[in-house]
Amino acid sequence: QVQLVESGGGLVQAGGSLRLSCAASGRTFSSATMGWFRRTPGKEREFVAAISRNNSIPYYRDSVKGRFTISRDNAKNLVYLQMNNLKPEDTAVYYCAARYGSIRYGREEYEYWGQGNQVTVSS
């Protein structure tokens, strides 16, 4: 069993920055592929970023490349999503997710999920 808790969201003006954190517990964190997904009203939860379990290799959806950075601190069981140059279209509930396998991009591939954390970007 794995528990995930997101934090760090809030309201920010376009062009600003936020850093989301995800605290994990319950199972060996370093063995997990970690991901971030987001959901806006009326849309499916979509892949944002993921980071591999062995070499911490990051992966991103095209729309956030160059703006978002995913990282992990295995000693602290934490995953981060640094979001810079935020745009109104980034407004969503952001979810931390974990899977005990290799990198995947589909929400159905991840076993464990946090409760979500709201990010709102004003124009």
Secondary structure, DSSP 4 states (H G I P E B T S, - for coil): --EEEEE--EEEETT--EEEEEEEESS-GGGSEEEEEEE-TTS--EEEEEE-SSS--EEE-GGGTTTEEEEEETTTTEEEEEE-S--GGG-EEEEEEEESSS----GGG--EE---EEEEEE-
